[in-house]
Amino acid sequence: MAFLVGCKGDDGEVGPAGPKGDTGATGATGPAGSSGEGGGGALILTTGAVTGAGTEGDLSFGILDELTAAEEAAYDSSIVVMVYAKSLGVWWPLPGMVQFSGTNKVGSFTFVHGVQDATFFVDIFVTDWSETQDTPPTRSFDDIRIVLIPGASGGRLASDVNWKSYDETIKALGLTDTKLTKAKLFKKKL
């Protein structure tokens, strides 16, 4: 008996598909979305012209003050953050290289984000630079834009959109440059 139960033979060929079934009942209506300008709750933050200073060449921006515990959890874990730095009139996606005026003036940047003291922050770090010096040089950006996309609003990001392009990103999210939220410099506690 154990031998018969333990044996597995050829499953055979897959047969033809059966007839299409009836359409199921419509599910419950989901919660109302935000009443903002497109984007399903997505938000564009701007720093304006800014210069990276300090011995590490990093910048930190505070976004929202006095988050509730639930908002802190949402911003810390379920938000998509996209960062674009503008230099020489071009939007450069981060992490990545950014070119500045002058001969051979490029730098590689990355970013991290999180929540501290009820404030959502984005840190931008220099990871590599073209000069032959021990510390990163000070760099001036025309602007830095941070696009925040709530995780619940988009699920997976569409693969047919070039998310490295700032213009394509905001267009795909239904956003425009007319409604921006100003980000402020943020001093994190160590």
PyMOL commands that set and color helices and strands:
alter all, ss='L'
color gray80, all
select helices_A, chain A and resi 2-6+39-41+69-77+151-154+166-172
alter helices_A, ss='H'
color red, helices_A
select strands_A, chain A and resi 43-46+50-52+59-64+79-87+90-94+96-99+106-116+119-129+139-141+143-150+181-182+184-185
alter strands_A, ss='S'
color yellow, strands_A
deselect
rebuild
show_as cartoon
